[in-house]
Amino acid sequence: MESMVWLKRSEELRVAGKAFSGLKEAKMRQKSLKTKTSESERLQLLATKGRKAREQQTNASNEKLLPMPNLIRIRRLFLIGNDGVTYEANQSFPRENLWTLAEIINDGDAYVILNEIWEYSLGKRISRQESTLFGLALCARYRVCAVNEKKENERPITAAYRAYLNAMHLTALSLVNHICPGSVDLFQFIDFCNQITDKTNNGNTAVIWEPAMKEAIFQWYSSKSPEELAFEVTKCSKFGRWSHQLLFKLCDAKVTLLQFDPQQLVIEQIYRYISHGALSTRKLRVSDTEIEKWYYTWEQLNSENDSKALDLIEAFKWMNKDTVVDAIRSHRLSYEHIPAEYLELSAVWEALIDGMPYAFLLDCLEKIAIVSNIRHKRNPLIAKLCQKLSDKDTIKESKVNPVQVLMAIEDLQDSRLAPQLQSKNQIVEALELAFTRSFDTEALTGKSICFGVDFSVAMTNANDEPSTITRSKAAVMMMIGLRSGAKVEVMNFDRRQHNEFQHCHFDRRTPIQQICQNFDQVEGCGRLTCDMCHHYPDIDCNELIMWATRNSKKFDCFCVITARYLDHGADEYNALNEYRKNYVHEARLMVIAMRSYEDDLWLEDPSDMGVLHVNGFNSDLPEIMMSFIKGDI
């Protein structure tokens, strides 16, 4: 049903956006005709600028062989936080850059934004939940006041713009249930809506709660089953300034009276809990004389009496040290349901592990190891944890990437409490097995890739990390490429003789230990203070592309992994653009700089969708690299 609503609303938005953009283009053409210079003035201008104007036009055509369309700009904004060619992996997500989406909305392309959000909800696209929620909120509340400012004798383009905005608001609100599955998502969406309404409607935040918004928020509650709703309202009742009680008040939530709905009484009880924080006594648990005063069917009374949803709320409300484990197992409560004082109990973690998402479990390993340390080494908690960590089906279903597992191993081994944790070695063994199996979750790209890897001393001490950590991260990125690409070659950037790169004979079966051995063979002390290490020659990414050109190698993507400064020559664009002209028209270049330099400026064309420069390293890089190689971003 909801998908049908989306299809109808999205088609209306597409048509409205096309009508508005058509009128906008016509107006711009008309304006350009009015300001057009005479023929004599035009000839005089050309004579004055002459060669310079022609050179600029030629350079522009050469430098923008892969222009950045709005679709790619949107995907990059959602995934890396900007619509250019640079991703700062070591910095927090730059939410302020998402306001660039407003430019795309004003171009009439809101349909493209919402279609990407819809595909993300179906699992067809990867994105950050925070950026997706902001994009949805922007489309839902951008210039709400403009829709209501209808005037007599308004121009056609103004009427088209209002109709377009109205269609955009309704289409975005129809996606709230899909994009906000949990309470925290809903609260973040509301908070973004409040910020956007304040910024784009002259501070008039009252318009946020117009009828369509109220209906969409109430639909979030009414569309859930009693069990789902009870789980969500107990899992997170408040986030920041927002709570379920406040949202109920703002959206004027009321129970729709359905006389023959078996769950009618249960829903009334849950709504009462949201509004007042308490449940009333179940009807069949009071005296017979009271029952005669109610007008409910016996089916509704029995449903309330046996309701698992109400049992969950009561178990949560009256939870104590003696009942917490039974409550978790009976109602599948999550980590967020449990008060902090009960998370010191080994039995609580043992009950929670089954329902915990794999990625979240990786974040809790140190806490679990500390709790298990209180008991004997053969703690059943550790046995259960290791079984889940190494389970092949669980890893595949969670879609965890190898970098996430690798970083979990590093965090556990580097913990200040690591020497005291008796179960550390058992957990690390399970994680190492999980690391190997996590490569099976990576999808095939079907592309030919050339890795240019910096095997120099600089890679053994990037970011002040131990050498094994930096080189392992670089090796993992190579392994992902080797296993997902159709044809992959790895070239050693450090061992060039007569301008030729040394070929590394790696394939999809090469273990990480063998790849890391190449880093062990570099010369130098490994200290950043050493002149030999610190002044190691800079990396010129163009050399890898020129090597491929000289040897007539055809690659869809070049990927450079280094920790040295990037040397940008005067002819920065030439190597890649010449390669595109002569070999692969849509060839791409990705540079992963393991060490982030503030003064290492990236000089590529910011509108070239075939370039991506990553500064630093984080666990999102495998998805970003795969999406870039496939041409999705």
C-alpha positions in Angstrom: 0.0 0.0 0.0 2.7 2.5 1.0 4.7 1.6 -2.2 1.7 2.5 -4.2 1.4 5.9 -2.5 5.1 6.5 -3.2 4.7 5.6 -6.9 1.7 8.0 -7.3 3.3 10.9 -5.4 6.7 10.5 -7.0 5.1 10.6 -10.5 3.2 13.8 -9.6 6.5 15.3 -8.3 8.4 14.3 -11.4 5.8 16.0 -13.7 5.6 19.1 -11.5 9.4 19.4 -11.4 9.7 19.0 -15.2 7.0 21.7 -15.7 8.8 24.1 -13.3 12.3 23.5 -14.7 10.9 24.0 -18.3 9.5 27.4 -17.4 12.7 28.3 -15.6 14.8 27.4 -18.6 12.5 29.4 -20.9 12.7 32.4 -18.6 16.5 32.2 -18.6 16.6 32.0 -22.4 14.4 35.0 -22.6 16.5 36.9 -20.2 19.7 36.1 -22.1 18.1 37.3 -25.4 17.3 40.7 -23.7 20.8 41.1 -22.5 22.5 39.9 -25.7 24.9 42.3 -27.2 24.7 43.5 -30.8 26.7 41.7 -33.5 29.2 44.5 -33.7 29.8 44.5 -30.0 30.2 40.7 -30.0 32.8 40.9 -32.8 34.6 43.6 -30.9 34.6 41.5 -27.7 36.1 38.5 -29.6 38.8 40.7 -31.1 39.7 42.0 -27.7 39.9 38.7 -26.0 40.8 36.6 -29.0 43.1 33.8 -28.3 42.6 33.9 -24.6 38.8 33.2 -24.9 39.4 30.3 -27.3 42.1 28.8 -25.0 39.7 29.0 -22.0 37.0 27.2 -24.0 39.4 24.5 -25.1 40.7 23.9 -21.6 37.2 23.7 -20.2 36.2 21.1 -22.7 39.4 19.1 -21.9 39.1 19.3 -18.2 35.5 18.2 -17.9 35.3 14.9 -19.8 33.2 13.5 -17.0 30.9 16.3 -15.8 29.2 15.9 -12.4 25.5 15.4 -12.9 23.0 16.1 -10.1 22.5 12.4 -9.5 26.2 11.8 -8.7 26.3 15.0 -6.6 23.3 13.7 -4.5 24.9 10.3 -4.0 28.2 11.9 -2.9 26.5 14.3 -0.6 24.6 11.4 1.1 27.7 9.2 1.3 30.8 11.4 1.8 29.2 14.7 2.8 30.1 16.9 -0.2 29.5 17.0 -3.9 33.1 17.5 -4.9 36.1 15.3 -5.2 37.5 15.2 -1.6 36.4 13.1 1.4 37.8 13.9 4.8 37.7 10.5 6.4 39.1 11.6 9.8 36.7 14.4 10.3 33.1 14.4 11.5 30.4 14.3 8.9 30.0 17.9 7.4 26.2 18.2 7.7 26.4 21.9 6.6 27.4 20.7 3.1 24.0 19.0 2.7 22.4 22.4 2.2 23.7 22.1 -1.3 20.7 19.9 -1.9 18.6 23.1 -1.8 20.3 24.1 -5.1 19.2 20.8 -6.6 15.7 21.3 -5.4 15.6 24.8 -6.9 16.7 23.2 -10.2 13.5 21.1 -10.2 15.3 17.8 -9.4 13.7 17.0 -6.0 12.4 13.8 -7.6 16.0 12.6 -8.1 16.8 13.3 -4.4 13.7 11.4 -3.1 14.2 8.5 -5.6 17.7 8.0 -4.2 16.3 8.0 -0.7 13.6 5.5 -1.7 16.2 3.2 -3.2 18.3 3.5 -0.1 15.3 2.3 2.0 15.1 -0.7 -0.3 18.7 -1.6 0.2 19.8 -0.7 -3.4 22.0 2.2 -2.3 24.5 2.8 0.5 24.3 6.0 2.4 24.6 7.5 5.8 21.4 7.4 7.8 22.0 10.9 9.2 22.4 12.5 5.7 19.4 10.6 4.4 17.3 11.8 7.2 18.4 15.4 6.6 17.7 15.1 2.8 14.3 13.8 3.6 13.6 16.6 6.1 14.8 19.2 3.6 12.4 17.9 0.9 9.6 17.7 3.5 9.9 21.2 4.9 11.8 23.4 2.5 10.0 26.7 2.1 6.6 25.4 3.4 5.4 29.0 3.7 5.8 29.5 -0.1 3.2 26.9 -0.8 0.6 28.8 1.2 1.4 32.2 -0.2 -1.1 32.0 -3.1 -1.7 35.4 -4.8 -4.1 36.5 -7.4 -2.8 37.0 -11.0 0.5 35.3 -10.1 3.0 34.5 -12.8 2.9 31.0 -14.4 6.4 30.2 -13.1 5.5 31.1 -9.5 2.4 28.9 -9.7 4.5 26.1 -11.1 7.0 26.5 -8.3 4.3 26.3 -5.6 2.8 23.2 -7.2 6.3 21.7 -7.4 7.1 22.4 -3.7 3.7 21.1 -2.6 4.3 17.8 -4.5 7.8 17.6 -3.1 6.5 18.0 0.5 3.8 15.3 0.1 6.2 12.9 -1.6 8.8 13.3 1.1 6.3 12.8 3.9 5.1 9.6 2.3 8.6 8.1 2.9 8.8 8.8 6.6 7.8 5.3 7.6 10.4 3.7 5.3 13.4 5.9 6.3 12.6 6.2 10.0 12.1 2.6 11.2 13.1 3.4 14.8 12.3 6.1 17.4 15.7 7.7 17.2 15.4 8.1 13.4 12.0 9.7 13.9 13.3 12.1 16.5 16.3 13.1 14.3 14.0 13.6 11.3 11.7 15.9 13.4 14.7 17.8 14.7 16.0 18.4 11.1 12.5 19.5 10.0 12.5 22.0 12.8 15.9 23.4 11.8 15.0 23.5 8.1 11.7 25.2 8.7 13.4 27.8 10.9 16.0 28.6 8.3 13.9 28.5 5.1 10.6 30.1 6.4 11.9 33.3 8.1 12.0 31.7 11.5 8.3 30.6 11.4 8.7 27.2 12.9 4.9 26.9 13.6 4.3 25.9 10.0 6.2 22.6 10.6 3.0 21.2 12.1 0.7 21.8 9.2 -1.9 19.0 8.5 0.2 16.9 6.1 3.1 16.8 8.7 0.7 15.8 11.5 -0.8 13.0 9.4 2.7 11.6 8.4 3.9 11.5 12.0 0.7 9.9 13.3 1.0 7.4 10.4 4.3 6.3 11.9 2.6 5.2 15.0 -0.7 3.9 13.6 1.0 1.8 10.9 2.9 -0.4 13.4 1.6 -3.5 15.0 1.0 -3.3 18.8 4.2 -5.4 19.4 6.3 -3.2 17.2 5.0 0.0 18.7 5.5 -1.2 22.3 9.0 -2.2 21.5 9.9 1.2 19.9 8.3 3.5 22.6 10.1 1.6 25.4 13.4 1.3 23.5 13.7 5.1 23.2 11.1 7.4 24.8 13.1 10.6 24.4 15.9 11.9 22.3 17.2 15.5 22.8 14.2 17.8 23.2 11.8 15.4 21.5 9.8 12.6 23.0 6.9 10.4 22.0 4.7 12.2 24.5 5.5 15.6 22.9 5.0 14.3 19.3 1.6 12.8 20.3 0.6 16.3 21.5 1.9 18.1 18.5 0.3 15.8 15.9 -3.0 15.6 17.8 -2.9 11.8 18.0 -6.2 10.1 18.6 -7.3 6.5 18.6 -9.5 5.7 15.6 -12.5 3.9 16.9 -12.9 0.6 15.0 -15.6 -1.3 16.7 -14.7 -4.7 15.4 -10.8 -4.4 15.5 -9.5 -7.1 17.9 -6.5 -4.9 18.8 -8.6 -1.8 19.5 -8.2 -2.0 23.3 -4.5 -2.9 23.1 -3.8 0.2 21.0 -5.7 2.4 23.4 -3.6 1.1 26.2 -0.3 1.7 24.3 -1.4 5.3 23.4 -2.3 5.9 27.1 1.2 4.7 28.0 2.8 7.1 25.5 0.6 10.1 26.7 0.6 9.4 30.4 3.5 7.0 31.1 1.3 4.3 32.6 -1.1 1.5 31.7 -4.6 1.1 33.1 -5.6 -2.2 34.7 -6.6 -4.7 32.0 -10.4 -4.9 31.8 -10.7 -8.7 32.5 -8.6 -8.2 35.7 -11.2 -6.0 37.5 -14.5 -6.9 39.0 -17.4 -8.2 36.9 -19.6 -5.2 37.8 -17.1 -2.9 36.1 -17.1 -4.9 32.8 -20.8 -4.2 32.3 -20.0 -0.5 31.9 -17.7 -1.0 28.9 -18.7 -1.5 25.3 -16.0 -3.8 24.0 -16.4 -7.1 22.4 -15.1 -10.2 24.1 -12.5 -10.7 21.4 -11.1 -7.2 22.2 -11.1 -7.9 25.9 -9.3 -11.2 25.5 -6.8 -9.6 23.1 -6.0 -7.0 25.7 -5.8 -9.6 28.5 -3.3 -11.8 26.5 -1.4 -9.0 24.8 2.3 -9.6 24.4 2.7 -5.9 23.6 1.3 -4.9 27.0 3.4 -7.6 28.7 6.5 -6.1 27.1 5.6 -2.6 28.5 4.9 -4.0 32.0 8.2 -6.1 32.0 10.1 -3.0 30.9 8.4 -0.7 33.5 8.9 -3.0 36.4 12.3 -4.4 35.4 14.8 -5.2 38.3 17.9 -7.2 38.8 16.0 -10.4 39.2 13.7 -10.1 36.2 16.0 -8.4 33.6 17.3 -11.6 32.1 13.8 -13.2 31.7 12.5 -9.9 30.3 15.2 -9.9 27.6 14.6 -13.5 26.6 10.8 -13.3 26.7 10.4 -10.1 24.8 13.7 -9.9 22.9 14.6 -6.6 24.5 17.5 -4.7 23.0 20.6 -3.1 24.6 18.8 0.3 24.7 16.1 -1.1 27.0 18.6 -2.1 29.7 19.5 0.3 32.5 23.3 0.9 32.8 23.6 -0.8 36.2 22.4 -4.1 34.8 25.0 -4.1 32.0 27.6 -5.1 34.6 26.0 -8.6 34.8 27.4 -11.4 32.6 24.0 -13.1 32.3 22.5 -9.9 30.8 25.1 -9.8 28.0 24.6 -13.5 27.4 20.9 -12.9 26.9 21.4 -9.8 24.7 24.0 -11.2 22.3 21.5 -13.2 20.2 19.6 -10.0 19.2 22.4 -7.6 18.9 23.4 -6.3 15.4 26.8 -7.5 14.4 28.4 -4.1 13.8 27.1 -2.9 17.3 28.5 -6.1 18.8 31.9 -5.2 17.5 31.7 -1.9 19.4 30.9 -3.6 22.7 33.7 -6.2 22.7 35.8 -4.5 25.3 32.8 -4.1 27.7 31.9 -7.7 27.3 35.5 -8.8 27.8 35.6 -6.8 31.1 32.3 -8.2 32.3 33.4 -11.8 31.5 36.7 -11.3 33.3 34.9 -11.4 36.7 34.1 -15.1 36.2 36.1 -18.2 35.2 37.9 -18.2 31.9 35.4 -20.7 30.5 32.6 -18.3 30.8 29.6 -19.3 28.7 29.2 -15.6 27.7 32.6 -15.8 25.8 31.7 -19.1 24.1 28.4 -17.6 22.9 30.1 -14.4 21.8 32.9 -16.2 19.8 30.3 -18.4 18.2 28.3 -15.4 16.9 31.4 -13.5 15.9 32.7 -16.3 13.6 29.3 -17.5 12.3 29.4 -17.4 8.5 25.7 -16.8 8.0 25.6 -14.0 10.6 28.5 -12.3 9.0 27.0 -12.5 5.5 23.6 -11.3 6.7 25.1 -8.3 8.6 27.2 -7.2 5.5 30.0 -6.2 7.8 33.2 -5.2 5.9 36.7 -6.5 6.6 37.9 -3.1 7.8 35.3 -3.0 10.6 36.5 -6.4 11.8 40.2 -5.4 11.5 39.6 -2.2 13.5 37.7 -4.2 16.2 40.8 -6.5 16.6 43.1 -3.4 16.9 40.9 -1.7 19.4 40.7 -4.8 21.6 44.5 -5.4 21.4 45.3 -1.8 22.1 42.9 -1.4 25.0 44.7 -0.3 28.2 42.9 -3.2 30.0 44.1 -5.7 27.3 46.8 -7.4 29.5 44.2 -8.0 32.3 41.5 -9.5 30.0 41.6 -13.3 30.2 39.2 -13.8 27.3 41.1 -11.5 24.9 42.9 -14.2 23.0 39.7 -16.2 22.5 37.8 -13.2 21.1 40.7 -12.2 18.8 40.8 -15.8 17.4 37.1 -15.5 16.6 37.6 -12.1 15.0 40.4 -13.3 12.8 38.1 -16.0 11.5 35.4 -13.4 11.0 37.9 -11.2 9.2 38.6 -13.9 6.6 34.9 -14.7 6.1 33.9 -11.0 5.9 35.4 -10.7 2.4 32.6 -12.9 1.1 30.2 -10.0 1.8 31.8 -7.7 -0.8 29.9 -7.6 -4.1 31.7 -7.9 -7.5 32.4 -4.8 -9.5 33.2 -6.4 -12.8 35.8 -3.6 -13.4 39.5 -3.7 -14.2 41.5 -1.9 -11.5 45.1 -0.8 -11.2 46.4 -0.3 -7.6 49.5 1.9 -7.2 50.6 1.2 -3.6 53.2 3.1 -1.7 55.4 0.4 0.0 57.8 3.0 1.4 58.8 3.7 4.9 56.1 6.4 5.1 53.4 3.7 5.1 54.9 2.0 8.2 54.2 5.0 10.5 51.3 6.9 9.1 49.0 8.7 11.6 51.4 7.8 14.4 50.0 4.3 14.4 52.1 1.1 14.8 53.4 0.0 11.4 51.3 -3.2 11.5 48.1 -1.2 11.7 48.7 1.1 8.8 50.0 -1.6 6.4 47.1 -4.0 7.4 44.6 -1.3 6.5 46.2 -0.7 3.1 46.5 -4.5 2.5 42.7 -4.9 3.3 41.8 -2.3 0.7 43.9 -4.2 -1.9 42.4 -7.5 -0.9 38.9 -6.1 -1.4 39.8 -4.9 -4.8 41.5 -8.1 -5.8 38.4 -10.2 -4.8 35.8 -7.9 -6.4 37.4 -6.8 -9.7 37.4 -8.6 -13.0 41.1 -7.8 -13.7 43.3 -6.3 -11.0 47.0 -5.4 -11.0 49.0 -4.1 -8.1 52.0 -2.0 -8.8 54.7 -1.0 -6.3 55.1 2.8 -6.2 58.3 2.5 -4.2 60.4 0.2 -6.4 60.6 1.9 -9.7 63.6 1.3 -12.0 64.0 3.3 -15.2 60.4 4.8 -14.7 58.9 1.3 -14.6 56.8 0.1 -11.7 57.4 -3.3 -10.1 54.5 -5.7 -10.5 53.3 -7.3 -7.3 52.0 -10.8 -8.1 48.9 -10.8 -5.9 45.5 -12.4 -6.7 42.2 -13.0 -5.0 43.7 -15.9 -2.9 46.7 -14.0 -1.6 46.6 -13.8 2.2 47.0 -10.6 4.1 50.3 -11.8 5.7 51.9 -12.1 2.2 50.8 -8.7 1.2 52.1 -7.1 4.4 55.6 -8.7 3.8 56.1 -6.2 1.0 56.0 -3.4 3.7 58.6 -5.3 5.8 61.1 -5.1 3.0 61.4 -1.3 2.9 64.5 0.5 4.1 64.6 3.0 6.9 64.2 3.3 10.6 60.4 3.8 10.6 60.5 7.0 12.7 58.9 10.2 11.5 61.8 12.2 13.0 64.4 10.5 10.7 65.4 12.7 7.8 65.5 9.7 5.5 61.9 8.7 6.3 60.5 12.2 6.6 61.9 13.5 3.3 60.9 10.5 1.3 60.1 11.6 -2.3 56.5 12.8 -2.9 54.0 10.7 -4.8 52.9 11.8 -8.3 49.6 10.1 -9.1 50.1 10.9 -12.8 53.0 8.5 -13.1 50.8 5.5 -12.6 48.5 6.6 -15.4 51.4 7.5 -17.7 52.9 4.0 -17.0 49.6 2.4 -18.1 49.6 4.6 -21.2 53.1 3.6 -22.2 52.3 0.0 -21.8 48.8 0.2 -23.4 47.1 -1.1 -20.3 43.3 -0.6 -20.1 41.9 0.0 -16.6 38.5 1.3 -15.5 39.9 2.7 -12.3 43.3 3.7 -10.9 43.6 3.5 -7.1 46.6 5.0 -5.3 47.2 4.1 -1.7 50.0 6.2 0.0 51.0 8.0 3.2 53.3 10.5 1.5 52.7 14.0 0.2 51.0 14.2 -3.2 53.0 15.9 -5.8 50.7 17.9 -8.1 52.4 19.1 -11.2 51.4 22.0 -13.5 49.7 19.6 -15.9 47.6 17.9 -13.3 44.7 17.0 -15.6 46.6 16.0 -18.6 47.6 12.4 -17.8 44.1 11.2 -16.8 42.4 13.2 -19.6 44.8 11.9 -22.3 44.2 8.4 -21.0 40.4 8.9 -21.3 40.8 10.1 -24.8 43.0 7.3 -26.0 42.0 4.2 -23.9 39.1 4.2 -21.5 36.7 7.1 -21.9 35.3 6.9 -18.3 38.5 6.0 -16.5 38.6 7.0 -12.8 41.2 8.0 -10.3 40.9 7.4 -6.6 43.7 8.4 -4.1 43.6 7.2 -0.5 46.0 9.2 1.6 46.5 7.2 4.8 48.1 10.3 6.5 46.1 13.5 6.2 48.0 16.6 5.5 46.3 20.0 6.0 48.5 21.7 3.4 48.2 18.9 0.8 45.8 20.6 -1.6 43.9 18.6 -4.2 44.0 20.4 -7.5 41.7 18.2 -9.6 38.6 19.6 -11.2 35.9 19.7 -8.5 33.2 18.9 -11.1 34.9 15.8 -12.5 32.9 12.8 -11.3 35.8 10.5 -12.2 38.0 11.6 -9.4 37.9 11.0 -5.6 40.6 12.0 -3.1 40.3 10.4 0.4 42.2 12.1 3.3 42.7 9.7 6.2 41.1 6.3 6.8 37.9 4.9 8.5 35.7 1.8 8.3 33.4 3.3 5.6 36.1 3.3 3.0 35.4 -0.2 1.5 31.8 0.8 0.6 33.0 4.2 -0.7 35.7 2.6 -2.8 33.4 -0.1 -4.3 30.7 2.5 -5.1 33.3 4.8 -6.8 34.8 2.0 -8.8 31.3 0.9 -10.0 30.5 4.5 -11.0 27.7 4.9 -8.4 29.3 8.0 -6.9 
